């Protein structure tokens, strides 16, 4: 699919399986690598994020040779890291 804003949104939607982590605080913190007990520096130092399962093989394709996602808005730019964690392939050029 295309690597524009809508493509990033759709990729986020189709790579989720089951209940959204946005609705489960504990799962959300594990996905982002945050220690809610604050047992480590800043609640994040040394904590590894748990990569969510991706039930599909997804490719984001961009005709331009610039970095994929470079033109995304601030609210969508966070999807780049999420997609990398879900092994979404981002191809430019």
Residue pairs with C-beta under 8 A, 6 or more apart in sequence:
1 7
1 10
1 11
1 58
1 59
1 60
1 61
2 60
2 61
2 62
3 60
3 61
3 62
3 68
3 69
3 90
3 92
4 62
4 71
5 72
5 73
5 76
7 60
8 60
8 69
8 72
8 76
8 79
8 80
8 83
9 76
9 79
11 58
11 60
11 79
11 83
11 88
12 79
12 82
12 83
14 56
14 58
15 52
15 54
15 55
15 56
15 58
15 83
15 86
15 88
16 52
17 52
17 53
17 54
17 55
19 27
21 27
21 28
21 30
21 31
21 52
22 28
25 36
26 36
29 35
29 36
30 49
30 50
31 49
31 50
31 52
31 85
32 49
33 44
33 47
33 48
33 49
33 50
34 43
34 44
34 47
35 43
35 44
35 47
36 43
40 46
40 47
49 85
51 85
51 86
52 85
52 86
54 86
54 87
54 88
57 87
57 89
58 83
58 86
58 88
58 89
59 88
59 89
59 90
59 91
60 68
60 83
60 88
60 89
60 90
60 91
61 91
62 68
62 90
62 91
62 92
62 93
63 93
64 92
64 93
65 92
65 93
66 92
67 92
68 80
68 90
68 91
68 92
69 76
69 77
69 79
69 80
69 90
72 79
72 80
80 90
83 90
